[in-house]
Amino acid sequence: MTQPDTWYVAFGPDKPVKTNDNATGTVRSTRTFKSEVDAKLFAMQILAKGWSASAGTLNPHQPKQVISASQIEKWADPRVNA
């Protein structure tokens, strides 16, 4: 049996994106990961693109963790936590 995904990273560009009908909107996507390390590595790639991201644990994983966009760089960067 494989280990379930326990982490997610939600991400997208900071600037609104134009759609075909000339409306603007924010395009956000989410990826899930089996480990916190994998989620952190992906978040660092997203931040390197200049995009925003947030992260956290998926239900029913305990303890519940939510990392806001304002906290994600500190959470994801191993140099900050060293």
The first five atom37 places (N, CA, C, CB, O) and aatype in JSON, in Angstrom:
{
  "aatype": [12, 16, 5, 14, 3, 16, 17, 18, 19, 0, 13, 7, 14, 3, 11, 14, 19, 11, 16, 2, 3, 2, 0, 16, 7, 16, 19, 1, 15, 16, 1, 16, 13, 11, 15, 6, 19, 3, 0, 11, 10, 13, 0, 12, 5, 9, 10, 0, 11, 7, 17, 15, 0, 15, 0, 7, 16, 10, 2, 14, 8, 5, 14, 11, 5, 19, 9, 15, 0, 15, 5, 9, 6, 11, 17, 0, 3, 14, 1, 19, 2, 0],
  "atom_mask": [
    [1, 1, 1, 1, 1],
    [1, 1, 1, 1, 1],
    [1, 1, 1, 1, 1],
    [1, 1, 1, 1, 1],
    [1, 1, 1, 1, 1],
    [1, 1, 1, 1, 1],
    [1, 1, 1, 1, 1],
    [1, 1, 1, 1, 1],
    [1, 1, 1, 1, 1],
    [1, 1, 1, 1, 1],
    [1, 1, 1, 1, 1],
    [1, 1, 1, 0, 1],
    [1, 1, 1, 1, 1],
    [1, 1, 1, 1, 1],
    [1, 1, 1, 1, 1],
    [1, 1, 1, 1, 1],
    [1, 1, 1, 1, 1],
    [1, 1, 1, 1, 1],
    [1, 1, 1, 1, 1],
    [1, 1, 1, 1, 1],
    [1, 1, 1, 1, 1],
    [1, 1, 1, 1, 1],
    [1, 1, 1, 1, 1],
    [1, 1, 1, 1, 1],
    [1, 1, 1, 0, 1],
    [1, 1, 1, 1, 1],
    [1, 1, 1, 1, 1],
    [1, 1, 1, 1, 1],
    [1, 1, 1, 1, 1],
    [1, 1, 1, 1, 1],
    [1, 1, 1, 1, 1],
    [1, 1, 1, 1, 1],
    [1, 1, 1, 1, 1],
    [1, 1, 1, 1, 1],
    [1, 1, 1, 1, 1],
    [1, 1, 1, 1, 1],
    [1, 1, 1, 1, 1],
    [1, 1, 1, 1, 1],
    [1, 1, 1, 1, 1],
    [1, 1, 1, 1, 1],
    [1, 1, 1, 1, 1],
    [1, 1, 1, 1, 1],
    [1, 1, 1, 1, 1],
    [1, 1, 1, 1, 1],
    [1, 1, 1, 1, 1],
    [1, 1, 1, 1, 1],
    [1, 1, 1, 1, 1],
    [1, 1, 1, 1, 1],
    [1, 1, 1, 1, 1],
    [1, 1, 1, 0, 1],
    [1, 1, 1, 1, 1],
    [1, 1, 1, 1, 1],
    [1, 1, 1, 1, 1],
    [1, 1, 1, 1, 1],
    [1, 1, 1, 1, 1],
    [1, 1, 1, 0, 1],
    [1, 1, 1, 1, 1],
    [1, 1, 1, 1, 1],
    [1, 1, 1, 1, 1],
    [1, 1, 1, 1, 1],
    [1, 1, 1, 1, 1],
    [1, 1, 1, 1, 1],
    [1, 1, 1, 1, 1],
    [1, 1, 1, 1, 1],
    [1, 1, 1, 1, 1],
    [1, 1, 1, 1, 1],
    [1, 1, 1, 1, 1],
    [1, 1, 1, 1, 1],
    [1, 1, 1, 1, 1],
    [1, 1, 1, 1, 1],
    [1, 1, 1, 1, 1],
    [1, 1, 1, 1, 1],
    [1, 1, 1, 1, 1],
    [1, 1, 1, 1, 1],
    [1, 1, 1, 1, 1],
    [1, 1, 1, 1, 1],
    [1, 1, 1, 1, 1],
    [1, 1, 1, 1, 1],
    [1, 1, 1, 1, 1],
    [1, 1, 1, 1, 1],
    [1, 1, 1, 1, 1],
    [1, 1, 1, 1, 1]
  ],
  "atom_positions": [
    [[0.84, -1.19, 0.0], [0.0, 0.0, 0.0], [0.88, 1.24, 0.0], [-0.96, 0.0, 1.22], [1.86, 1.31, 0.75]],
    [[0.55, 2.2, -0.82], [1.37, 3.42, -0.91], [0.94, 4.42, 0.14], [1.26, 4.04, -2.32], [-0.2, 4.43, 0.6]],
    [[1.88, 5.25, 0.51], [1.63, 6.31, 1.48], [0.77, 7.39, 0.83], [2.96, 6.91, 2.02], [1.05, 7.8, -0.29]],
    [[-0.28, 7.84, 1.52], [-1.13, 8.89, 0.93], [-0.42, 10.25, 0.94], [-2.46, 8.99, 1.7], [0.48, 10.49, 1.74]],
    [[-0.85, 11.12, 0.04], [-0.34, 12.49, 0.05], [-0.82, 13.18, 1.32], [-0.8, 13.28, -1.23], [-1.98, 13.06, 1.69]],
    [[0.08, 13.88, 1.98], [-0.28, 14.57, 3.21], [-0.07, 16.07, 3.16], [0.51, 14.0, 4.35], [-0.53, 16.78, 4.06]],
    [[0.62, 16.57, 2.12], [0.9, 18.01, 2.0], [0.37, 18.53, 0.68], [2.41, 18.28, 2.12], [0.27, 17.79, -0.3]],
    [[0.03, 19.82, 0.65], [-0.34, 20.48, -0.6], [0.42, 21.79, -0.7], [-1.87, 20.71, -0.68], [0.81, 22.39, 0.3]],
    [[0.61, 22.23, -1.94], [1.12, 23.58, -2.22], [0.17, 24.18, -3.25], [2.63, 23.56, -2.74], [0.01, 23.63, -4.34]],
    [[-0.44, 25.3, -2.9], [-1.3, 26.06, -3.82], [-0.44, 27.2, -4.36], [-2.61, 26.6, -3.1], [0.27, 27.86, -3.6]],
    [[-0.52, 27.43, -5.67], [0.4, 28.4, -6.26], [-0.21, 29.05, -7.5], [1.72, 27.73, -6.63], [-1.17, 28.56, -8.09]],
    [[0.38, 30.17, -7.87], [-0.04, 30.87, -9.08], [0.71, 32.17, -9.21], [0.0, 0.0, 0.0], [1.39, 32.61, -8.28]],
    [[0.59, 32.8, -10.38], [1.27, 34.09, -10.59], [0.65, 35.17, -9.72], [1.19, 34.5, -12.08], [-0.53, 35.12, -9.39]],
    [[1.47, 36.14, -9.34], [0.98, 37.24, -8.52], [0.06, 38.17, -9.29], [2.14, 38.04, -7.96], [-0.86, 38.76, -8.73]],
    [[0.32, 38.3, -10.59], [-0.46, 39.22, -11.41], [-1.67, 38.5, -11.99], [0.41, 39.81, -12.55], [-1.59, 37.32, -12.32]],
    [[-2.8, 39.21, -12.11], [-3.96, 38.6, -12.76], [-3.65, 38.21, -14.2], [-5.16, 39.56, -12.72], [-2.84, 38.86, -14.87]],
    [[-4.28, 37.16, -14.66], [-4.05, 36.65, -16.01], [-5.28, 36.94, -16.86], [-3.75, 35.12, -15.98], [-6.41, 36.71, -16.43]],
    [[-5.04, 37.45, -18.09], [-6.17, 37.71, -19.0], [-6.7, 36.4, -19.56], [-5.73, 38.65, -20.17], [-5.93, 35.51, -19.92]],
    [[-8.01, 36.28, -19.61], [-8.63, 35.1, -20.2], [-9.13, 35.44, -21.6], [-9.8, 34.58, -19.31], [-9.03, 36.6, -22.02]],
    [[-9.67, 34.47, -22.32], [-10.12, 34.7, -23.7], [-11.21, 35.75, -23.8], [-10.61, 33.4, -24.3], [-11.29, 36.47, -24.8]],
    [[-12.05, 35.86, -22.8], [-13.17, 36.79, -22.88], [-12.81, 38.19, -22.35], [-14.36, 36.25, -22.1], [-13.68, 38.99, -22.02]],
    [[-11.49, 38.47, -22.27], [-10.98, 39.76, -21.82], [-11.17, 40.04, -20.33], [-11.64, 40.85, -22.6], [-10.8, 41.11, -19.84]],
    [[-11.72, 39.09, -19.61], [-11.83, 39.25, -18.17], [-10.48, 38.87, -17.56], [-12.99, 38.38, -17.57], [-9.71, 38.11, -18.15]],
    [[-10.21, 39.4, -16.39], [-8.97, 39.01, -15.72], [-9.33, 38.2, -14.5], [-8.12, 40.26, -15.32], [-10.38, 38.38, -13.88]],
    [[-8.45, 37.3, -14.17], [-8.67, 36.45, -13.01], [-7.35, 35.89, -12.53], [0.0, 0.0, 0.0], [-6.34, 35.96, -13.23]],
    [[-7.35, 35.34, -11.36], [-6.16, 34.74, -10.81], [-6.21, 33.25, -11.08], [-6.02, 35.04, -9.3], [-7.18, 32.58, -10.71]],
    [[-5.18, 32.73, -11.71], [-5.11, 31.31, -12.0], [-4.26, 30.67, -10.91], [-4.52, 31.04, -13.42], [-3.06, 30.96, -10.8]],
    [[-4.87, 29.81, -10.12], [-4.14, 29.12, -9.06], [-4.29, 27.63, -9.28], [-4.65, 29.53, -7.65], [-5.32, 27.14, -9.74]],
    [[-3.25, 26.93, -8.94], [-3.24, 25.48, -9.05], [-2.79, 24.9, -7.71], [-2.31, 25.0, -10.2], [-2.26, 25.62, -6.86]],
    [[-3.0, 23.62, -7.55], [-2.59, 22.93, -6.33], [-1.94, 21.61, -6.7], [-3.79, 22.71, -5.37], [-2.44, 20.89, -7.56]],
    [[-0.84, 21.29, -6.04], [-0.21, 19.98, -6.16], [-0.1, 19.36, -4.79], [1.19, 20.09, -6.83], [0.06, 20.07, -3.79]],
    [[-0.2, 18.05, -4.73], [-0.09, 17.36, -3.45], [1.2, 16.54, -3.41], [-1.32, 16.45, -3.22], [1.75, 16.15, -4.44]],
    [[1.66, 16.28, -2.19], [2.94, 15.61, -1.97], [2.85, 14.64, -0.81], [4.05, 16.65, -1.71], [2.04, 14.81, 0.1]],
    [[3.69, 13.62, -0.85], [3.73, 12.61, 0.2], [4.54, 13.07, 1.42], [4.31, 11.32, -0.34], [4.33, 12.57, 2.52]],
    [[5.45, 14.02, 1.21], [6.29, 14.46, 2.33], [6.4, 15.98, 2.37], [7.69, 13.83, 2.22], [6.2, 16.67, 1.37]],
    [[6.72, 16.48, 3.55], [6.92, 17.91, 3.74], [8.14, 18.38, 2.95], [7.08, 18.24, 5.24], [8.14, 19.49, 2.42]],
    [[9.18, 17.56, 2.88], [10.39, 17.92, 2.15], [10.07, 18.14, 0.68], [11.47, 16.82, 2.3], [10.52, 19.12, 0.09]],
    [[9.3, 17.24, 0.07], [8.92, 17.4, -1.33], [8.1, 18.67, -1.54], [8.14, 16.18, -1.82], [8.29, 19.38, -2.53]],
    [[7.19, 18.95, -0.63], [6.37, 20.17, -0.72], [7.25, 21.41, -0.63], [5.3, 20.18, 0.39], [7.03, 22.38, -1.36]],
    [[8.22, 21.39, 0.26], [9.12, 22.54, 0.41], [9.96, 22.75, -0.84], [10.04, 22.34, 1.62], [10.14, 23.89, -1.28]],
    [[10.48, 21.67, -1.42], [11.28, 21.8, -2.65], [10.45, 22.39, -3.78], [11.83, 20.43, -3.06], [10.94, 23.25, -4.52]],
    [[9.22, 21.94, -3.91], [8.35, 22.48, -4.96], [8.03, 23.94, -4.68], [7.06, 21.64, -5.07], [8.02, 24.76, -5.6]],
    [[7.75, 24.28, -3.44], [7.44, 25.67, -3.09], [8.6, 26.6, -3.43], [7.09, 25.79, -1.59], [8.39, 27.72, -3.89]],
    [[9.83, 26.14, -3.2], [10.99, 26.96, -3.53], [11.08, 27.2, -5.05], [12.28, 26.29, -3.03], [11.46, 28.29, -5.48]],
    [[10.72, 26.19, -5.85], [10.71, 26.37, -7.31], [9.67, 27.42, -7.71], [10.43, 25.02, -8.01], [9.92, 28.24, -8.59]],
    [[8.52, 27.38, -7.08], [7.45, 28.33, -7.38], [7.88, 29.74, -6.99], [6.14, 27.94, -6.65], [7.67, 30.68, -7.75]],
    [[8.46, 29.88, -5.81], [8.91, 31.2, -5.36], [10.02, 31.74, -6.27], [9.41, 31.12, -3.91], [10.1, 32.95, -6.49]],
    [[10.87, 30.87, -6.8], [11.94, 31.3, -7.7], [11.38, 31.87, -9.0], [12.88, 30.12, -8.0], [12.02, 32.68, -9.66]],
    [[10.18, 31.44, -9.38], [9.51, 31.99, -10.57], [8.91, 33.36, -10.3], [8.43, 31.03, -11.05], [8.46, 34.03, -11.23]],
    [[8.89, 33.77, -9.04], [8.27, 35.03, -8.68], [6.78, 34.9, -8.42], [0.0, 0.0, 0.0], [6.07, 35.91, -8.34]],
    [[6.3, 33.68, -8.3], [4.88, 33.44, -8.03], [4.64, 33.37, -6.53], [4.41, 32.13, -8.71], [5.58, 33.27, -5.74]],
    [[3.38, 33.42, -6.15], [3.03, 33.28, -4.74], [2.57, 31.85, -4.48], [1.91, 34.29, -4.33], [2.15, 31.13, -5.4]],
    [[2.67, 31.45, -3.22], [2.28, 30.09, -2.85], [1.85, 30.07, -1.39], [3.43, 29.1, -3.09], [2.22, 30.93, -0.6]],
    [[1.06, 29.07, -1.07], [0.74, 28.74, 0.31], [0.76, 27.22, 0.4], [-0.67, 29.34, 0.75], [0.76, 26.54, -0.63]],
    [[0.79, 26.69, 1.6], [0.91, 25.24, 1.76], [0.22, 24.79, 3.03], [2.38, 24.82, 1.76], [-0.22, 25.61, 3.85]],
    [[0.15, 23.49, 3.19], [-0.42, 22.95, 4.41], [-0.61, 21.45, 4.31], [0.0, 0.0, 0.0], [-0.26, 20.83, 3.31]],
    [[-1.16, 20.89, 5.37], [-1.43, 19.46, 5.41], [-2.86, 19.21, 4.96], [-1.19, 18.89, 6.81], [-3.75, 20.03, 5.15]],
    [[-3.05, 18.04, 4.36], [-4.37, 17.63, 3.89], [-5.11, 16.9, 5.01], [-4.25, 16.72, 2.63], [-4.49, 16.22, 5.83]],
    [[-6.42, 17.05, 5.05], [-7.22, 16.29, 6.0], [-7.16, 14.82, 5.63], [-8.69, 16.79, 6.02], [-7.14, 14.53, 4.43]],
    [[-7.13, 13.9, 6.52], [-7.25, 14.03, 7.97], [-5.92, 14.09, 8.7], [-8.06, 12.89, 8.5], [-5.86, 13.8, 9.9]],
    [[-4.83, 14.45, 8.0], [-3.5, 14.46, 8.63], [-3.5, 15.36, 9.86], [-2.44, 14.94, 7.62], [-4.02, 16.47, 9.84]],
    [[-2.9, 14.86, 10.92], [-2.78, 15.61, 12.17], [-1.31, 15.65, 12.57], [-3.66, 14.98, 13.3], [-0.62, 14.66, 12.33]],
    [[-0.79, 16.69, 13.14], [-1.5, 17.94, 13.41], [-1.67, 18.76, 12.13], [-0.74, 18.76, 14.46], [-0.83, 18.73, 11.24]],
    [[-2.76, 19.47, 12.06], [-3.07, 20.32, 10.91], [-2.07, 21.48, 10.87], [-4.54, 20.86, 10.98], [-1.82, 22.12, 11.89]],
    [[-1.51, 21.72, 9.69], [-0.59, 22.85, 9.51], [-1.01, 23.66, 8.3], [0.87, 22.35, 9.36], [-1.37, 23.1, 7.26]],
    [[-0.97, 24.96, 8.43], [-1.28, 25.88, 7.34], [-0.15, 26.89, 7.26], [-2.68, 26.59, 7.54], [0.19, 27.54, 8.25]],
    [[0.44, 27.0, 6.08], [1.52, 27.95, 5.87], [1.02, 28.99, 4.88], [2.83, 27.24, 5.35], [0.76, 28.69, 3.72]],
    [[0.88, 30.21, 5.36], [0.34, 31.29, 4.52], [1.41, 31.79, 3.55], [-0.17, 32.45, 5.39], [2.59, 31.47, 3.69]],
    [[0.97, 32.56, 2.58], [1.9, 33.13, 1.59], [2.97, 33.98, 2.26], [1.13, 33.97, 0.56], [4.11, 34.02, 1.79]],
    [[2.62, 34.65, 3.34], [3.6, 35.5, 4.02], [4.62, 34.69, 4.82], [2.89, 36.49, 4.94], [5.67, 35.22, 5.19]],
    [[4.34, 33.42, 5.1], [5.24, 32.57, 5.88], [5.99, 31.55, 5.03], [4.47, 31.86, 6.95], [6.93, 30.91, 5.52]],
    [[5.6, 31.38, 3.78], [6.09, 30.23, 3.02], [7.58, 30.27, 2.72], [5.35, 30.13, 1.73], [8.23, 29.22, 2.72]],
    [[8.14, 31.44, 2.48], [9.57, 31.49, 2.19], [10.39, 31.02, 3.39], [9.98, 32.92, 1.79], [11.34, 30.25, 3.22]],
    [[10.03, 31.46, 4.56], [10.73, 31.03, 5.78], [10.55, 29.52, 5.99], [10.21, 31.81, 7.01], [11.5, 28.84, 6.38]],
    [[9.35, 29.0, 5.74], [9.07, 27.57, 5.92], [9.85, 26.73, 4.92], [7.56, 27.3, 5.78], [10.39, 25.68, 5.28]],
    [[9.91, 27.16, 3.67], [10.47, 26.33, 2.6], [11.99, 26.42, 2.48], [9.85, 26.73, 1.29], [12.62, 25.46, 2.05]],
    [[12.58, 27.52, 2.84], [14.01, 27.74, 2.62], [14.84, 27.15, 3.74], [14.3, 29.23, 2.47], [14.76, 27.64, 4.87]],
    [[15.65, 26.1, 3.48], [16.44, 25.49, 4.54], [17.48, 26.42, 5.14], [17.13, 24.26, 4.01], [17.9, 26.23, 6.29]],
    [[17.91, 27.43, 4.4], [18.9, 28.38, 4.94], [18.29, 29.27, 6.01], [19.47, 29.24, 3.81], [19.0, 29.72, 6.92]],
    [[17.0, 29.54, 5.92], [16.33, 30.4, 6.89], [16.16, 29.67, 8.21], [14.97, 30.86, 6.37], [16.3, 30.27, 9.28]],
    [[15.87, 28.37, 8.14], [15.62, 27.58, 9.36], [16.87, 26.98, 9.96], [14.65, 26.48, 9.05], [16.79, 26.34, 11.01]],
    [[18.03, 27.16, 9.33], [19.25, 26.54, 9.83], [19.79, 27.23, 11.06], [20.29, 26.53, 8.75], [20.82, 26.83, 11.59]]
  ]
}
